[in-house]
Amino acid sequence: MIRIITDSAADIELQEAQTLQITILPMQIQFGEQSFLDRYEITADAFYQKLIETDALPSTSQINPYTFEEEFEKVKAAGDSAIVILVGAELSGTYQNAHLVAADYDNIYVVDSRNVTVGEQCLVRLAVLLRDKGKNAAEIADILNEKKEKVTILALLDTLEYLKKGGRISAAAAAVGNLLVIKPVITVRDGKIAVVGKARGSKSGNNLLMEQIRNGGIDYSLPLILGYSGLDHSLLDKYIEDSRCIWDGHTDQLYISQMGSTIGTHAGPGAIAVGFFRP
């Protein structure tokens, strides 16, 4: 049997993970003195509630080698093989920990997604499709490593407050941006988060997001995932309706994902994101 293992940074709900027959290993979230296993001990809703109520930003910890060793031992004991798809190595030490542990095991293939949230999830869903088509673990790993260069994630942030709290922009820049209602569009480029454009107001921000999507093109034969951050997905619902021309007649399946702590800590609530494969 081929096992598919990923981390909670892929933002897949535990219930859906059971349906997809994949294993989610949790990142650890630290709120002051309190520590939680992402998705297992704190839901995405509870995370955003705490994020809104807390002045200081929480932190997330990489998955340690012992956790991977425990999981890989289960794979070995069952005589199975495994594909392990993880948050980008530039964003977390999780991949490196898994890669080092996997060196002591046969038939375990660790893939650096070079991405996070719905971008990482694109590869996980592709792995599920390939597994269900009868591909073996080595074949799946090869395809994922080829296709990951085609994955694009674009996210429109609703607020600059959390980028300011995280030290990614200055307080002055955040104040000016909020005053002018600046909505940045961010992506993951070469494994790192980068700003691809800025717009004034939500409508301009949505237009910029659509423009970026159209410029790169979409391979509609592969998974296409929409994400939102926060407790309310109304902004995403409006975006789906306003951007219907992008999806209508091209795909029958729009996956929806609530982004969790890994990206939510920096994006804050009210962000929307799109993850897809370029042609």
C-alpha positions as CSV (number, residue, x, y, z in Angstrom):
1,M,0.0,0.0,0.0
2,I,1.1,3.6,-0.7
3,R,0.7,6.0,2.2
4,I,0.5,9.7,1.6
5,I,1.8,11.8,4.5
6,T,1.7,15.6,4.7
7,D,1.8,18.3,7.4
8,S,-0.9,20.6,8.8
9,A,0.6,23.5,6.8
10,A,-1.2,22.0,3.7
11,D,-4.5,23.1,5.4
12,I,-6.5,20.0,4.9
13,E,-9.2,19.3,7.4
14,L,-8.8,16.1,9.4
15,Q,-12.2,14.7,8.3
16,E,-11.3,15.2,4.7
17,A,-7.9,13.6,5.3
18,Q,-9.7,10.4,6.4
19,T,-11.8,10.5,3.2
20,L,-8.6,11.0,1.1
21,Q,-6.8,8.3,3.1
22,I,-3.9,10.5,3.9
23,T,-2.0,11.2,7.2
24,I,-1.7,14.8,8.6
25,L,1.2,15.4,10.9
26,P,0.7,18.5,13.1
27,M,2.8,21.6,13.3
28,Q,2.9,23.0,16.9
29,I,1.4,26.4,17.6
30,Q,2.6,28.5,20.5
31,F,0.4,31.2,22.0
32,G,2.5,32.6,24.9
33,E,2.8,29.8,27.4
34,Q,0.1,27.7,25.7
35,S,1.1,25.1,23.0
36,F,-1.2,23.3,20.7
37,L,-0.9,20.6,18.0
38,D,-2.3,22.2,14.9
39,R,-5.8,20.9,13.8
40,Y,-5.7,18.2,16.5
41,E,-5.7,20.3,19.6
42,I,-6.8,23.6,18.1
43,T,-9.2,24.1,15.2
44,A,-8.7,26.8,12.5
45,D,-11.7,28.7,14.0
46,A,-10.2,28.6,17.5
47,F,-6.8,29.7,16.1
48,Y,-8.3,32.8,14.5
49,Q,-10.3,33.6,17.6
50,K,-7.1,33.6,19.6
51,L,-5.2,35.5,16.9
52,I,-7.8,38.3,17.0
53,E,-7.8,38.4,20.8
54,T,-4.0,38.3,21.3
55,D,-1.6,41.2,20.9
56,A,1.5,39.2,20.3
57,L,1.8,36.9,17.3
58,P,1.8,33.2,17.9
59,S,4.7,31.1,16.6
60,T,4.7,27.7,14.8
61,S,7.3,25.0,15.3
62,Q,8.6,22.6,12.7
63,I,7.8,18.9,13.0
64,N,10.7,17.2,14.9
65,P,12.6,14.1,13.6
66,Y,11.2,11.9,16.3
67,T,7.7,12.4,14.9
68,F,8.8,11.4,11.5
69,E,10.7,8.4,12.8
70,E,7.5,7.2,14.6
71,E,5.5,7.6,11.4
72,F,8.1,5.9,9.2
73,E,8.3,3.0,11.6
74,K,4.6,2.4,11.0
75,V,5.1,2.4,7.3
76,K,8.0,-0.1,7.6
77,A,6.2,-2.4,9.9
78,A,3.2,-2.6,7.5
79,G,5.5,-3.3,4.5
80,D,4.2,-0.2,2.8
81,S,5.7,2.7,0.9
82,A,5.1,6.4,1.5
83,I,5.1,9.7,-0.2
84,V,5.8,12.6,2.2
85,I,4.8,16.0,1.0
86,L,5.9,18.9,3.2
87,V,5.9,22.7,3.6
88,G,8.7,24.3,1.6
89,A,12.2,23.9,3.0
90,E,12.7,27.7,2.7
91,L,9.8,28.3,5.0
92,S,10.3,25.6,7.7
93,G,12.9,23.1,8.9
94,T,10.2,20.3,8.7
95,Y,11.3,19.0,5.3
96,Q,15.0,18.8,6.3
97,N,14.0,16.8,9.4
98,A,12.0,14.3,7.4
99,H,14.6,14.0,4.7
100,L,17.3,13.1,7.2
101,V,15.1,10.5,8.9
102,A,14.0,9.0,5.6
103,A,17.6,8.2,4.7
104,D,17.4,5.2,7.0
105,Y,14.2,3.7,5.3
106,D,13.5,2.1,2.0
107,N,10.5,3.1,-0.1
108,I,9.9,6.5,1.6
109,Y,10.0,9.5,-0.7
110,V,10.1,13.0,0.8
111,V,9.0,15.8,-1.4
112,D,9.8,19.5,-0.8
113,S,6.6,21.2,-2.0
114,R,8.5,24.6,-2.1
115,N,5.1,25.9,-1.1
116,V,2.6,26.2,1.7
117,T,-1.2,26.1,2.3
118,V,-3.2,25.7,-0.9
119,G,0.0,25.5,-3.0
120,E,1.3,22.6,-1.0
121,Q,-2.2,21.1,-1.0
122,C,-2.2,21.1,-4.8
123,L,0.6,18.5,-4.7
124,V,-1.1,16.4,-2.0
125,R,-4.3,16.2,-4.1
126,L,-2.3,15.3,-7.2
127,A,-0.5,12.6,-5.2
128,V,-3.9,11.2,-4.2
129,L,-5.1,11.2,-7.9
130,L,-1.9,9.4,-9.0
131,R,-2.1,6.8,-6.2
132,D,-5.7,6.1,-7.2
133,K,-4.6,5.6,-10.8
134,G,-2.2,2.9,-9.7
135,K,1.1,4.7,-9.9
136,N,3.8,3.4,-7.5
137,A,5.5,5.5,-4.9
138,A,8.7,6.2,-7.0
139,E,6.6,7.3,-10.0
140,I,4.4,9.6,-7.9
141,A,7.5,11.2,-6.3
142,D,9.0,11.8,-9.8
143,I,5.8,13.4,-11.1
144,L,5.4,15.6,-8.0
145,N,9.0,16.8,-8.2
146,E,8.4,17.7,-11.8
147,K,5.0,19.3,-11.4
148,K,5.8,21.3,-8.2
149,E,7.6,23.8,-10.4
150,K,4.3,24.5,-12.1
151,V,2.4,25.2,-8.8
152,T,1.3,28.8,-8.2
153,I,-0.3,30.3,-5.2
154,L,-1.7,33.8,-5.1
155,A,-3.2,35.4,-2.1
156,L,-4.9,38.8,-1.5
157,L,-4.5,40.1,2.0
158,D,-7.3,42.1,3.7
159,T,-5.0,43.8,6.3
160,L,-1.4,44.7,6.7
161,E,-1.6,44.5,10.5
162,Y,-0.2,41.0,10.8
163,L,2.7,41.6,8.4
164,K,3.5,44.6,10.7
165,K,3.3,42.5,13.9
166,G,5.6,39.9,12.3
167,G,8.2,42.5,11.4
168,R,7.8,42.0,7.6
169,I,6.8,45.6,7.1
170,S,7.3,48.7,9.2
171,A,4.6,50.3,11.4
172,A,4.8,53.4,9.2
173,A,4.3,51.4,6.0
174,A,1.4,49.5,7.5
175,A,-0.2,52.8,8.7
176,V,0.1,54.3,5.2
177,G,-1.1,51.1,3.6
178,N,-4.2,50.9,5.8
179,L,-5.0,54.6,5.3
180,L,-4.9,54.1,1.6
181,V,-6.7,50.8,1.8
182,I,-3.7,49.0,0.2
183,K,-4.4,45.3,-0.6
184,P,-1.2,43.4,-1.4
185,V,-1.1,40.3,-3.5
186,I,1.5,37.8,-2.4
187,T,2.9,34.6,-3.8
188,V,5.5,31.9,-3.1
189,R,8.5,32.4,-5.4
190,D,11.6,30.2,-5.2
191,G,10.2,28.8,-2.0
192,K,9.9,32.2,-0.3
193,I,6.9,34.6,0.2
194,A,7.0,37.6,-2.2
195,V,4.7,40.5,-3.0
196,V,3.7,40.5,-6.7
197,G,1.5,43.6,-6.6
198,K,-0.5,46.2,-4.6
199,A,-3.9,47.7,-5.2
200,R,-6.1,50.2,-3.5
201,G,-9.4,48.8,-2.2
202,S,-10.9,45.3,-2.3
203,K,-12.2,45.6,-5.9
204,S,-8.8,46.7,-7.3
205,G,-7.2,43.9,-5.2
206,N,-9.6,41.3,-6.7
207,N,-8.9,42.6,-10.2
208,L,-5.1,42.4,-9.6
209,L,-5.5,38.8,-8.3
210,M,-7.5,37.9,-11.5
211,E,-4.9,39.5,-13.7
212,Q,-2.1,37.5,-12.1
213,I,-4.1,34.3,-12.5
214,R,-4.8,35.0,-16.2
215,N,-1.2,35.9,-16.9
216,G,0.1,32.6,-15.8
217,G,-2.8,30.4,-17.1
218,I,-4.3,27.4,-15.4
219,D,-4.1,23.7,-16.1
220,Y,-7.7,22.8,-15.3
221,S,-6.9,19.1,-15.6
222,L,-5.1,19.3,-12.2
223,P,-6.3,20.3,-8.7
224,L,-7.5,23.9,-8.3
225,I,-7.9,25.1,-4.7
226,L,-9.4,28.3,-3.2
227,G,-8.5,29.3,0.4
228,Y,-9.6,31.8,2.9
229,S,-8.4,32.9,6.3
230,G,-10.4,33.9,9.4
231,L,-13.8,32.9,10.8
232,D,-15.8,34.1,7.8
233,H,-15.6,33.0,4.2
234,S,-17.9,35.7,2.8
235,L,-15.0,37.5,1.1
236,L,-14.1,34.2,-0.7
237,D,-17.7,33.7,-1.7
238,K,-17.8,37.1,-3.3
239,Y,-14.5,36.5,-5.0
240,I,-15.8,33.2,-6.5
241,E,-18.9,35.0,-7.8
242,D,-17.0,38.0,-9.2
243,S,-14.4,35.7,-10.8
244,R,-16.8,33.2,-12.2
245,C,-15.5,33.7,-15.7
246,I,-12.2,32.0,-14.6
247,W,-13.8,28.8,-13.5
248,D,-17.1,28.4,-15.4
249,G,-16.9,25.9,-18.2
250,H,-13.3,25.0,-17.2
251,T,-13.6,22.8,-14.1
252,D,-16.3,20.9,-12.3
253,Q,-14.4,20.9,-8.9
254,L,-13.4,24.0,-6.9
255,Y,-11.8,22.8,-3.6
256,I,-12.3,25.1,-0.7
257,S,-9.8,25.3,2.2
258,Q,-9.7,27.3,5.4
259,M,-6.1,28.4,5.8
260,G,-4.6,27.7,9.2
261,S,-1.9,28.9,11.5
262,T,1.2,28.6,9.2
263,I,0.0,31.3,6.8
264,G,-2.8,32.8,8.9
265,T,-0.3,34.1,11.5
266,H,1.2,36.4,8.8
267,A,-1.8,37.0,6.6
268,G,-4.3,37.6,9.3
269,P,-8.1,37.1,8.8
270,G,-9.9,38.1,5.6
271,A,-7.3,36.8,3.1
272,I,-8.3,34.8,0.0
273,A,-5.9,32.6,-1.9
274,V,-5.8,30.5,-5.1
275,G,-3.6,27.5,-5.7
276,F,-3.2,25.9,-9.1
277,F,-0.9,24.4,-11.7
278,R,0.3,26.4,-14.6
279,P,0.2,24.7,-18.1
